[in-house]
């Protein structure tokens, strides 16, 4: 087991009188790949925002990469965390070229100006874009990409600064079946690479959990239903309590999960 990357202790988040998270105890170690599963409104995105140091808890303690939230300089912490989310995608200038979008992640900015990038930066950016299956898009503008293409480019950008933790907020949302399966396959390869950062993926579909992910956290109404090694967490009973409907659960020979209501 590797060192601690993320630790939440009795964390609560309240906004306008509503409890978005309550009593969250959660520890993520560096060699783990976590999936956070729950229905809409469960608090998954809020949890990821806390992990990304973008949101401070109303109660409790948060340590990210060995630094205590509230005491650490988050502007030093954030370049060490890769994040891909719909909210972030909305901030990307539509005219930005894919290669520049990935390159500028080295400076934690969007929109290329007069920065100079050495050949190592360019080589790394091209390799990451290629790894995500987007090499043919390298000169395209972000605004012209399909949803699936945008998701792949965002993940390449999030990996560019060589982060210690990579947070993916519903990376397969809005994708058609082919796009989803392609992305899940690429995330499985990422999960299986020992050089990859610690991974945390948020989804409300168990079908989107890539092979190679090791741990699961199930959320409902801002509270933890179950957490731990994925094979212990992913049970019909736990999933039924998480989603509030009776569910059956199957796992195929490749290790992919499938849930159905009955």
LINCOR-V865838 format. One record per residue. RES is the residue in one small letter. OMEGA is omega as a letter, one per 20 degrees, with the letter a starting at -180 (* if undefined). Layout:
RES_OMEGA / RES_OMEGA
This chain:
x_r / x_a / x_a / x_r / x_a / x_r / x_r / x_a / x_r / x_a / x_r / x_r / x_r / x_r / x_r / x_r / x_a / x_r / x_r / x_r / x_r / x_r / x_a / x_r / x_a / x_r / x_r / x_r / x_a / x_a / x_a / x_r / x_a / x_r / x_r / x_a / x_r / x_a / x_r / x_r / x_a / x_a / x_a / x_a / x_r / x_r / x_a / x_r / x_r / x_r / x_a / x_a / x_r / x_a / x_r / x_a / x_r / x_r / x_r / x_a / x_r / x_r / x_r / x_r / x_r / x_a / x_a / x_r / x_a / x_r / x_a / x_r / x_a / x_r / x_r / x_a / x_a / x_r / x_r / x_a / x_r / x_a / x_r / x_a / x_r / x_a / x_r / x_a / x_a / x_a / x_a / x_r / x_a / x_a / x_a / x_r / x_a / x_a / x_a / x_r / x_r / x_a / x_a / x_r / x_r / x_a / x_a / x_r / x_r / x_a / x_a / x_r / x_a / x_a / x_r / x_r / x_r / x_a / x_r / x_r / x_a / x_r / x_r / x_a / x_a / x_r / x_r / x_r / x_r / x_r / x_r / x_r / x_a / x_a / x_a / x_a / x_a / x_a / x_r / x_r / x_a / x_a / x_a / x_a / x_r / x_a / x_a / x_r / x_r / x_a / x_a / x_r / x_r / x_a / x_r / x_r / x_a / x_a / x_a / x_a / x_a / x_a / x_r / x_r / x_r / x_a / x_a / x_a / x_a / x_a / x_a / x_a / x_r / x_a / x_r / x_a / x_a / x_r / x_r / x_a / x_r / x_a / x_r / x_r / x_a / x_r / x_r / x_r / x_r / x_a / x_a / x_a / x_a / x_a / x_a / x_r / x_r / x_a / x_r / x_a / x_r / x_r / x_r / x_r / x_r / x_r / x_a / x_r / x_a / x_r / x_r / x_r / x_a / x_a / x_r / x_r / x_r / x_a / x_r / x_r / x_r / x_a / x_r / x_r / x_r / x_r / x_r / x_r / x_a / x_a / x_r / x_a / x_a / x_r / x_r / x_a / x_r / x_a / x_r / x_r / x_a / x_a / x_r / x_r / x_r / x_a / x_r / x_a / x_r / x_r / x_a / x_a / x_r / x_r / x_r / x_a / x_r / x_a / x_r / x_r / x_r / x_*
